Amino acid sequence: MFFTKRSTMAAGGLTLLACGASATDYSAYETPRTFSWAGGYAGVHGNVPTNFKAFNEDDHRGVGAQMGYNFQVESSVLGLELEGSYKDKKASVPGGEVESRFSGAAKARLGVDVDRTLIYGTSGVTMTQFVGHCGVSVPDSWKQGYLFGGGVEHEFSGGLSGKIEYNYVMNGSVQTTDGITSSTSDLNNHVITAGLNFGF
């Protein structure tokens, strides 16, 4: 009887040790998430010249700022962002030239994070100001459009992150007039931006 009790106690002790070792091994392989994209952010960006020639006839540059908020569930990230930019882009239209100056966008970002790197797609609504030159005027200077694209953002440290983003902006038919006749032009554009964000 004494031997049986000792055997039972020994077996129970070994079982507890095995369970503890198993839990330790599991926790060693399960890396806790230490970084999250959730929260607000604000930053600045600049346009990178492209050779796509969809809108601009020459390389162009622009500057702007953005602010937004991210929601995160596990590795999925959903963000809402407002963006404003100043650009100096020109395009030829019948009878003259049109310049794009100010633009704004309200867009959504949906992506997946790989630790401190976020890979995402974008879509949204834009508003762009068009100004006529060389004898051409634009009756409705602000034109609503749409965009879609994607990008990559990486968090460095202290809430500072850098991003590269591409968007195809569809401005649709922009009406212009030279005082006698009027015409419409599809002034769509490829836009690549590089930016910095600071999370808070």
C-alpha positions in Angstrom: 0.0 0.0 0.0 2.8 2.4 0.9 4.6 1.6 -2.4 1.4 2.2 -4.3 0.9 5.6 -2.8 4.5 6.6 -3.5 4.1 5.5 -7.1 0.9 7.5 -7.5 2.5 10.6 -6.1 5.5 10.2 -8.3 3.3 9.8 -11.4 1.3 12.9 -10.5 4.5 14.9 -10.0 5.9 13.8 -13.4 2.6 14.8 -15.0 2.7 18.3 -13.5 6.3 18.7 -14.6 5.5 17.6 -18.1 2.6 20.0 -18.3 4.7 22.8 -17.0 7.5 22.0 -19.5 4.9 21.9 -22.4 3.5 25.3 -21.4 7.0 26.7 -21.2 7.9 25.4 -24.7 4.6 26.8 -26.1 5.2 30.2 -24.7 8.7 30.2 -26.0 7.4 29.7 -29.6 4.4 32.1 -29.2 6.0 35.5 -29.7 3.8 38.2 -28.1 2.8 41.2 -30.3 4.8 44.2 -29.1 3.9 46.7 -31.9 0.5 48.0 -33.2 -0.4 50.3 -36.0 -3.6 51.3 -34.2 -4.0 55.0 -33.3 -3.7 58.4 -34.9 -0.9 59.8 -37.0 0.0 62.9 -39.0 2.8 63.6 -41.5 4.1 65.2 -44.6 4.8 63.9 -48.1 6.4 64.8 -51.5 5.6 63.6 -55.0 8.2 61.6 -56.8 8.5 62.4 -60.5 7.2 59.6 -62.8 7.5 58.8 -66.5 4.0 57.4 -66.9 2.9 60.6 -68.7 -0.8 60.0 -67.9 -1.4 63.6 -67.0 1.8 65.5 -66.8 3.9 66.1 -69.9 7.0 66.8 -67.9 8.2 65.5 -64.6 6.7 67.3 -61.6 7.0 67.6 -57.9 4.6 68.5 -55.2 4.3 68.7 -51.4 1.6 68.0 -48.9 0.4 66.7 -45.6 -1.8 64.0 -44.3 -3.5 62.8 -41.1 -5.4 59.7 -40.3 -6.4 57.0 -37.9 -5.7 53.2 -38.0 -7.7 50.3 -36.5 -6.0 47.0 -36.1 -7.4 43.4 -35.4 -4.5 40.9 -35.2 -2.5 41.5 -38.4 -5.3 43.3 -40.3 -5.2 47.1 -40.4 -7.9 49.5 -41.6 -7.1 53.2 -41.8 -9.0 56.4 -42.7 -6.9 59.3 -44.1 -7.3 62.9 -45.2 -4.6 64.3 -47.5 -3.9 67.7 -49.0 -1.3 68.6 -51.6 0.1 71.4 -53.7 1.3 70.4 -57.2 2.4 72.3 -60.2 1.4 70.0 -63.1 0.5 71.1 -66.6 -1.2 69.3 -69.5 -2.1 70.4 -73.0 -5.8 70.6 -73.9 -7.5 71.8 -77.1 -6.6 75.5 -77.5 -4.2 75.9 -74.6 -3.0 74.4 -71.4 -4.4 73.4 -68.0 -2.5 73.4 -64.7 -3.4 71.3 -61.6 -2.6 73.2 -58.4 -4.3 72.1 -55.2 -5.8 68.6 -54.5 -7.3 66.8 -51.5 -8.3 63.3 -50.9 -10.3 61.3 -48.4 -9.3 57.6 -48.6 -9.3 54.3 -46.9 -6.3 52.0 -46.4 -6.7 48.3 -45.9 -3.6 46.2 -45.3 -1.7 43.6 -43.4 1.2 44.1 -41.1 4.4 42.1 -40.9 5.8 43.2 -37.6 6.7 46.8 -38.2 6.0 46.8 -42.0 2.5 47.6 -43.3 1.5 46.5 -46.8 -1.8 48.1 -47.9 -4.2 49.1 -50.7 -5.9 52.4 -51.0 -9.1 53.8 -52.5 -10.9 57.1 -52.1 -12.4 60.4 -53.4 -10.4 63.4 -54.6 -10.9 67.1 -55.3 -8.5 68.8 -57.7 -8.3 72.5 -58.7 -7.6 73.1 -62.4 -6.6 76.5 -63.8 -6.5 77.4 -67.5 -3.5 79.0 -69.3 -2.6 80.2 -72.8 -6.1 81.4 -73.6 -8.0 78.5 -72.0 -10.3 78.8 -69.0 -11.9 76.1 -66.8 -15.5 77.0 -66.0 -15.6 74.6 -63.0 -12.2 74.9 -61.4 -12.7 72.1 -58.8 -13.2 68.6 -60.2 -14.2 65.5 -58.2 -12.4 62.3 -58.9 -11.4 58.9 -57.6 -8.2 57.1 -56.8 -7.0 53.6 -56.1 -3.5 52.2 -55.4 -1.3 50.9 -52.7 1.8 51.3 -50.7 4.3 50.1 -48.1 4.9 51.8 -44.7 7.6 50.9 -42.2 7.8 52.1 -38.5 11.4 52.9 -37.4 11.2 53.9 -33.8 9.5 56.4 -31.5 6.4 56.5 -33.6 8.2 57.7 -36.8 7.4 55.8 -40.0 8.2 56.2 -43.7 6.1 55.2 -46.6 6.1 54.9 -50.4 2.7 55.0 -52.1 1.3 54.8 -55.6 -2.1 56.0 -56.7 -3.9 56.2 -60.0 -6.1 59.4 -59.9 -9.1 59.5 -62.2 -10.2 63.0 -62.8 -12.7 62.2 -65.5 -13.7 64.8 -68.1 -12.5 68.3 -67.3 -14.3 71.0 -69.3 -12.3 73.8 -70.8 -13.2 76.7 -73.1 -11.2 79.1 -75.3 -14.0 81.7 -75.3 -15.5 80.3 -78.5 -15.6 76.6 -78.3 -15.5 74.2 -75.3 -14.0 70.7 -75.0 -13.4 68.0 -72.4 -10.3 66.1 -71.5 -9.7 63.1 -69.3 -6.8 64.3 -67.1 -6.0 61.1 -65.2 -2.7 60.8 -63.4 -0.2 58.4 -61.9 1.1 59.8 -58.6 3.9 58.3 -56.5 4.6 59.8 -53.1 7.2 59.4 -50.4 6.2 60.5 -46.9 6.9 60.5 -43.2 4.3 59.9 -40.5 4.4 60.4 -36.7 2.1 58.2 -34.7 0.4 59.4 -31.5 
